[in-house]
Amino acid sequence: STTQGRLDGFFTVV
Amino acid sequence: MFEARLLRGSILKKVLEAIKDLLTQATFDCDDSGIQLQAMDNSHVSLVSLQLRADGFDKYRCDRNISMGMNLNSVAKILKCAGDKDTVTMKAQDNADTVTFVFESPNQEKVSDYEMKLMNLDLEHLGIPETEYSCTIRMPSAEFARICRDLSQFGDSMVIACTKEGVKFSATGEIGSANIKLAQTASVDKEEEAVIIEMDEPVTLTFACQYLNYFTKATSLSPQVQLSMSADVPLVVEYRIQDIGHIRYYLAPKIED
């Protein structure tokens, strides 16, 4: 089965 | 003073329809290059990035950078009041706490204005890294919408597998399984109708159908959609908006347990 990933970590706060 | 006038006012109506299911509020950042909006949904699974360039507007003036926080349900309500052929103008004074939308009918006989309170949103600005993608797929946007709609009947998730032969969309659920394969178009007469695949490495990723279906609300903005994929990074679904900009959606893949 799969779980939904999150975007946190892919993008950096600027 | 900020003022942005668009003869093709229906573009703004369509943009709101394309983001309001994902975002409840967002900041419109305006500077002399145009209008940008960037926001994640509440669960941080998807991100919307909208750019409308100043040169795509029929009149554009932005004396000072201005960030306008808006409740998108309210904006959508207001833009529903605009006719499809109306000219739409957004305007705000510097440091204002309201924005005004003006709608003019093509014959100028009906002019409406709607003033809306702005919100003070303390949202993070995110940097999106430049990424070289292993696969990019360009295809008719209506075809992509159809595939997302059809496969979401079978399961919550959709597998997108891209190889040099083509792209396969699959879903599996209680009633069975479904596979839709698209081959690259052999000869391109009309680019809008073509399926074009650029692939450095094959990629297979799994995504939530619900979000893909939200993204396809942008279908009427562009005849084509571009999907960009690499292993273990967010999918990018891009709709180019003719002569003015684009809307890009980023979606985190599902992860194998």
Contacts between the chains, C-beta under 8 A, distances in Angstrom:
chain1	res1	chain2	res2	distance
A	1	B	257	5.3
A	2	B	157	6.3
A	2	B	206	5.5
A	2	B	254	3.9
A	2	B	255	6.2
A	2	B	256	5.8
A	2	B	257	6.5
A	3	B	254	6.6
A	3	B	255	5.5
A	3	B	257	6.0
A	4	B	43	8.0
A	4	B	45	5.9
A	4	B	208	6.1
A	4	B	252	6.9
A	4	B	254	5.6
A	4	B	255	7.7
A	5	B	45	7.5
A	5	B	252	3.8
A	5	B	253	5.5
A	5	B	254	6.3
A	5	B	255	4.9
A	6	B	43	7.6
A	6	B	44	4.8
A	6	B	45	6.3
A	6	B	252	5.6
A	7	B	40	6.0
A	7	B	44	5.2
A	7	B	45	6.6
A	7	B	46	7.2
A	7	B	47	5.7
A	7	B	234	6.2
A	7	B	250	6.5
A	7	B	252	5.0
A	8	B	44	5.4
A	10	B	129	7.8
A	10	B	233	6.6
A	10	B	234	5.6
A	10	B	250	7.7
A	10	B	252	7.2
A	11	B	47	7.0
A	11	B	126	4.1
A	11	B	127	6.3
A	11	B	128	5.8
A	11	B	129	7.5
A	12	B	126	6.8
A	12	B	127	4.6
A	12	B	129	7.5
A	13	B	124	4.9
A	13	B	125	7.0
A	13	B	126	6.2
A	13	B	127	7.5
A	14	B	125	5.1
A	14	B	126	6.7
A	14	B	127	4.2
